[in-house]
């Protein structure tokens, strides 16, 4: 579940669970994190013991899911870490991208080795009984036997255009961290060295777990979903500089808010953006030029 440091998967699980409840289903989420304040579903939380090392804590969810009494549920929908759970015809496993691509685009060797290990666990999940789902066609390049492709979605009652909120000056928005596959530092340097000198009134807002001080740059830190919607509505352009995304939910969130999108080709952006019609695709080398 989304916690104080939510990621894309946890937010999608939360949104899906809430939508299923609104559609009349009874949903119970088993999670290591507490439920968000607006959760409509039942949550059973079991955080990892604090005595566990960081490495052992990575395997705790798989052991926890294995121990759950699943007899009272019609469908068991796993969003990861089901490789120790007995196979079942009631099982649905959603893959949010693949650990293989995470490993290939990792910037540090420990993370690369860790993701390579979990890619093997993904194959254990892929080949077991039940239904498997990917969120983009690109997922099948790493996990070719996925049964279905079901793209991520958003709630249109939360993400919608507000033209009157657009800034008077050119404004860019970036969501993510600086030195990972999100390539935030690449965008920041291009903004400072190339875009800002040609467009002195332009401003860049950065949403994510990093801070700093740069001319014409606002570091927002972590913000709520409501605040994020407002950032989309104010910005002229969402800049997606990622080298890899399992899907790229910010792209469809920005589109829903009436905000232009410029994205590096990263395996999945091409499945969402029709270049020149509903967004612009580019390479890392042409990112600043395309934004301008």
C-alpha positions in Angstrom: 0.0 0.0 0.0 1.1 3.6 -0.5 3.1 4.7 2.6 5.2 7.7 3.4 7.3 6.8 0.4 4.8 5.5 -2.2 5.8 4.0 -5.5 3.9 3.4 -8.7 2.8 -0.2 -7.9 1.4 0.6 -4.4 -0.6 3.6 -5.8 -2.0 1.4 -8.6 -3.0 -1.3 -6.0 -4.7 1.3 -3.9 -6.6 2.8 -6.8 -7.7 -0.6 -8.2 -8.9 -1.8 -4.8 -10.9 1.4 -4.2 -12.5 1.1 -7.6 -13.4 -2.5 -7.1 -15.1 -1.7 -3.8 -17.1 1.1 -5.6 -18.1 -1.6 -8.1 -19.6 -3.7 -5.3 -16.8 -6.2 -4.6 -15.4 -7.0 -1.1 -11.7 -6.4 -1.1 -9.1 -7.3 1.5 -5.5 -6.1 1.0 -2.6 -7.8 2.8 0.2 -5.4 3.0 3.4 -4.5 4.9 2.3 -0.8 5.0 -0.7 0.9 6.6 -3.7 1.8 4.4 -4.1 5.3 3.1 -6.7 7.5 4.8 -9.1 7.2 1.9 -9.0 3.4 1.6 -12.4 1.9 1.1 -11.2 -1.7 1.5 -10.2 -3.8 4.5 -6.5 -3.9 5.2 -4.5 -6.5 7.1 -1.0 -5.1 7.9 2.1 -7.1 8.8 5.2 -5.0 8.7 8.6 -6.7 8.6 10.2 -7.1 12.1 12.7 -4.3 12.8 15.3 -6.8 13.7 15.5 -8.1 10.0 18.4 -6.9 7.9 17.7 -4.8 4.8 18.3 -7.9 2.6 16.1 -10.3 4.6 13.3 -7.7 4.7 13.1 -8.0 0.9 12.0 -11.6 1.2 9.5 -11.0 4.1 6.5 -10.2 1.8 6.9 -13.5 0.0 7.0 -15.4 3.3 4.1 -13.4 4.7 1.9 -14.0 1.6 2.6 -17.7 1.9 1.3 -17.8 5.4 -2.1 -16.2 4.8 -5.2 -18.2 5.0 -6.6 -17.8 1.5 -9.6 -20.2 1.8 -12.2 -17.5 2.1 -11.4 -15.6 -1.1 -12.7 -16.0 -4.6 -9.7 -14.4 -6.3 -6.1 -14.0 -5.1 -4.6 -11.1 -6.9 -0.9 -10.7 -6.3 1.0 -7.6 -7.3 4.4 -9.1 -6.6 6.2 -11.5 -4.3 4.0 -14.6 -4.8 6.9 -17.0 -5.8 6.6 -18.9 -2.5 2.8 -19.1 -2.5 1.2 -22.4 -3.7 -0.2 -22.2 -7.2 -4.0 -21.9 -7.5 -6.6 -21.5 -10.2 -7.9 -18.5 -8.3 -4.6 -16.8 -8.7 -4.0 -13.6 -10.7 -0.5 -12.2 -10.9 0.1 -8.7 -12.3 3.7 -7.8 -13.4 4.4 -4.1 -13.3 7.2 -4.2 -15.8 10.0 -6.6 -15.1 13.0 -6.9 -12.8 15.1 -7.7 -15.9 14.7 -4.2 -17.3 15.2 -2.7 -13.8 18.5 -4.6 -13.6 19.6 -3.5 -17.1 19.0 0.2 -16.2 20.2 0.1 -12.6 23.0 2.6 -11.9 24.6 0.6 -9.0 25.8 -3.0 -9.1 24.1 -4.1 -5.8 20.7 -3.1 -7.2 21.5 -4.6 -10.6 22.3 -8.0 -8.9 19.3 -7.8 -6.7 16.9 -7.1 -9.6 18.6 -9.9 -11.6 17.8 -12.3 -8.7 14.2 -11.3 -8.6 13.9 -11.7 -12.4 14.3 -15.4 -11.7 11.6 -15.2 -9.1 9.3 -13.6 -11.7 9.8 -16.6 -14.0 8.7 -18.9 -11.0 5.5 -16.8 -10.8 5.0 -16.7 -14.6 5.1 -20.4 -15.1 2.7 -21.3 -12.2 -1.0 -22.1 -12.4 -3.3 -19.1 -12.7 -3.6 -15.9 -14.8 -0.8 -13.6 -15.5 -1.2 -9.9 -16.5 1.3 -7.3 -17.8 0.6 -3.6 -17.9 2.3 -2.9 -21.3 3.2 -5.0 -24.4 6.9 -4.3 -23.6 6.5 -6.6 -20.6 6.3 -9.6 -22.9 9.9 -9.0 -24.0 11.1 -10.1 -20.6 8.2 -12.4 -19.7 6.9 -13.8 -22.9 4.2 -16.1 -21.5 2.1 -13.4 -19.9 -1.6 -14.2 -20.6 -3.1 -10.7 -20.8 -2.0 -7.0 -21.2 -4.2 -4.6 -19.1 -2.9 -1.0 -19.1 -2.8 1.1 -16.0 -5.6 3.5 -15.5 -6.5 6.7 -13.6 -9.6 8.2 -12.0 -11.0 10.9 -14.3 -12.9 12.5 -11.4 -9.5 13.3 -9.8 -7.3 14.0 -12.8 -9.0 16.6 -15.1 -8.0 19.8 -17.0 -8.1 23.2 -15.3 -7.0 25.7 -18.0 -7.4 28.7 -15.7 -4.6 27.3 -13.5 -1.9 27.2 -16.2 1.0 29.4 -15.4 1.5 32.6 -17.4 5.2 31.8 -17.9 6.5 28.5 -19.6 6.5 25.8 -16.9 8.0 22.3 -16.8 7.2 19.4 -14.4 9.3 16.4 -13.6 8.4 13.5 -11.3 11.0 11.1 -9.9 14.5 11.0 -8.4 17.7 12.3 -9.7 20.3 9.5 -10.3 18.2 6.4 -11.0 16.6 5.3 -14.3 14.4 8.3 -14.0 17.4 10.4 -15.1 16.2 13.5 -13.2 19.7 15.0 -13.1 19.9 14.8 -16.9 16.8 16.9 -17.2 17.9 19.3 -14.5 21.3 20.0 -16.2 19.6 20.4 -19.6 17.2 22.8 -18.1 19.9 24.9 -16.5 22.4 24.8 -19.3 20.2 24.8 -22.4 16.6 25.7 -21.8 16.7 28.5 -19.2 19.3 30.6 -21.1 17.0 30.7 -24.2 13.8 31.0 -22.1 14.6 33.0 -19.0 11.0 33.1 -17.8 10.7 29.3 -17.8 10.4 27.4 -14.5 10.9 23.8 -13.6 9.1 22.0 -10.7 10.5 18.7 -9.4 8.3 16.3 -7.5 10.3 13.6 -5.7 12.6 12.6 -2.9 15.5 15.1 -3.6 16.2 18.7 -2.9 18.7 21.4 -3.9 19.0 24.9 -5.1 19.1 25.9 -8.7 17.9 29.1 -10.4 14.3 28.9 -11.6 13.9 25.4 -10.1 11.4 24.5 -7.4 12.0 21.3 -5.4 8.6 20.2 -4.2 9.6 17.0 -2.3 7.0 14.3 -1.8 3.4 15.7 -2.1 -0.1 14.3 -1.9 -2.1 13.2 -4.9 -4.3 16.3 -4.7 -1.2 18.5 -4.8 0.2 16.4 -7.6 -3.0 17.0 -9.7 -2.6 20.8 -9.1 1.0 20.5 -10.4 -0.1 18.8 -13.5 -2.8 21.4 -14.1 -0.4 24.3 -13.7 2.4 22.9 -15.9 2.8 23.5 -19.6 4.8 20.3 -20.2 5.5 17.1 -18.2 9.0 15.9 -18.9 9.6 12.1 -18.7 13.3 11.5 -19.0 13.3 7.9 -17.8 15.4 5.3 -19.5 12.9 2.7 -18.6 9.3 2.6 -17.2 7.1 -0.4 -16.5 4.2 1.7 -17.8 4.6 5.5 -17.2 1.5 6.4 -15.2 2.5 10.1 -15.0 2.1 10.3 -18.8 -1.6 9.5 -18.7 -2.1 11.5 -15.5 -0.7 14.6 -17.3 -2.7 13.9 -20.4 -5.9 13.7 -18.3 -5.0 17.1 -16.8 -4.6 18.7 -20.3 -0.8 18.9 -20.0 1.6 18.3 -22.9 4.0 15.4 -22.5 7.6 15.0 -23.8 9.0 11.6 -23.1 12.2 9.7 -23.9 11.7 6.5 -25.7 11.8 4.0 -22.9 10.0 0.9 -24.1 6.6 1.8 -22.9 6.1 5.5 -23.7 5.8 4.5 -27.3 2.7 2.5 -26.5 1.0 5.5 -24.9 2.2 8.4 -27.0 1.4 8.8 -30.7 4.3 11.1 -31.6 3.1 14.5 -32.7 -0.6 13.9 -31.9 -0.9 13.4 -28.1 2.7 14.0 -27.1 6.3 14.1 -28.2 8.9 11.3 -28.2 12.6 11.9 -28.2 16.0 10.5 -27.1 18.0 11.7 -24.1 20.2 13.6 -26.5 17.3 15.5 -28.1 15.3 16.0 -24.8 16.0 19.7 -24.4 15.4 20.5 -28.1 12.1 18.6 -28.1 10.9 20.4 -24.9 11.7 23.8 -26.5 
